Structures are given as structure tokens and as C-alpha cells.
């Protein structure tokens, strides 16, 4: 299952980069690429720090520092934006 998800992620980003007029992303060793490997995508997103805290009966998650432009680009090409790292909700773990 993990290998399938890994492959689908790679395919989604490569297809988005294949669209005419789409600039390449900065891959490994800061080289521009239109065909990044999933390993390279993972390395780009790994440094993202996400904080979470339970306040009363709600949980909160947020980014303590802004994403780099390359990280934002990889998220957008993957079909997401930085809002996936920001939110709050009812704490059902208590």
C-alpha cells in the first residue's frame, strides 16, 4: 500500500510539471527538474516542523515558521497547500 501511494504521489507531481509552461522545481543538490523522484519530494518536505497543542477541549496544529517557496510548490503540485498543516478541532481523545 505504501509503495502504491509513493508511486501515485510521484506520478501526480510529474504530470503537473509536464503541463506546458510549468517551471521545474528545485530537486536534490538544488538542481532544477521536471521529473523529481518521490525520494527527492520526501527530502524537500521532511524539514517541515508542525506544532500541536491541546487547549481545553480543542487541538490546534500550526507551522512555527513559513514554508520555503520550493516546499509550497511541491505541496501545490501534489494537490495541497500549506493549510493542511494549520487547523483546530474537537479533542476526542480525552
C-alpha positions as CSV (number, residue, x, y, z in Angstrom):
1,X,0.0,0.0,0.0
2,X,2.8,2.4,0.9
3,X,4.6,1.7,-2.4
4,X,1.4,2.4,-4.3
5,X,0.9,5.7,-2.6
6,X,4.5,6.6,-3.2
7,X,4.1,5.9,-6.9
8,X,0.9,7.9,-7.2
9,X,2.5,10.9,-5.5
10,X,5.4,10.7,-7.9
11,X,3.0,10.5,-10.9
12,X,0.8,13.3,-9.7
13,X,3.7,15.7,-9.3
14,X,5.4,14.7,-12.6
15,X,2.0,15.1,-14.5
16,X,1.6,18.6,-13.0
17,X,5.1,19.5,-14.0
18,X,4.6,18.2,-17.5
19,X,1.9,20.8,-18.3
20,X,3.1,23.3,-20.8
21,X,4.6,26.4,-19.2
22,X,5.1,24.9,-15.8
23,X,8.5,25.8,-14.4
24,X,10.7,23.0,-12.9
25,X,11.1,22.5,-9.2
26,X,14.4,22.6,-7.2
27,X,15.3,18.9,-6.6
28,X,18.2,17.3,-4.9
29,X,21.5,19.2,-4.9
30,X,19.5,22.3,-5.9
31,X,19.2,21.1,-9.5
32,X,16.1,22.1,-11.5
33,X,14.0,19.1,-12.5
34,X,10.7,18.3,-14.2
35,X,10.9,14.6,-13.2
36,X,11.6,14.5,-9.4
37,X,11.7,11.2,-7.7
38,X,9.5,10.6,-4.8
39,X,12.6,10.3,-2.6
40,X,13.5,13.9,-3.7
41,X,10.0,15.1,-2.9
42,X,10.2,13.5,0.5
43,X,13.6,15.1,1.2
44,X,12.1,18.5,0.3
45,X,9.2,18.2,2.7
46,X,11.0,16.4,5.6
47,X,12.3,19.6,7.3
48,X,8.7,20.9,7.8
49,X,8.1,21.3,11.5
50,X,4.5,21.1,12.7
51,X,3.5,22.0,16.2
52,X,0.4,20.8,18.0
53,X,-1.2,21.6,21.3
54,X,-4.4,20.7,23.2
55,X,-6.1,23.7,24.7
56,X,-9.2,22.9,26.7
57,X,-11.2,20.5,24.6
58,X,-9.6,21.6,21.2
59,X,-6.4,20.5,19.5
60,X,-4.5,23.1,17.5
61,X,-1.8,22.5,14.8
62,X,0.3,25.1,13.1
63,X,3.6,25.9,11.4
64,X,6.0,27.8,13.6
65,X,7.9,29.1,10.6
66,X,6.8,29.7,7.0
67,X,7.4,27.1,4.3
68,X,10.1,27.7,1.6
69,X,8.9,28.6,-1.9
70,X,10.0,25.1,-3.0
71,X,8.1,23.4,-0.3
72,X,5.0,25.3,-1.2
73,X,5.5,24.4,-4.8
74,X,5.8,20.7,-4.1
75,X,2.6,20.8,-2.0
76,X,0.7,22.6,-4.7
77,X,1.9,20.2,-7.4
78,X,0.8,17.4,-5.0
79,X,-2.7,18.9,-4.9
80,X,-2.5,20.5,-1.5
81,X,-1.4,23.8,0.1
82,X,0.0,24.8,3.4
83,X,-3.4,24.8,5.1
84,X,-3.1,21.0,5.6
85,X,-0.7,22.0,8.4
86,X,-2.9,24.5,10.1
87,X,-6.1,23.9,11.9
88,X,-8.1,23.1,15.1
89,X,-10.7,20.6,16.1
90,X,-12.6,18.9,18.9
91,X,-10.4,16.8,21.1
92,X,-12.0,13.3,21.1
93,X,-9.0,11.6,22.9
94,X,-10.0,12.7,26.4
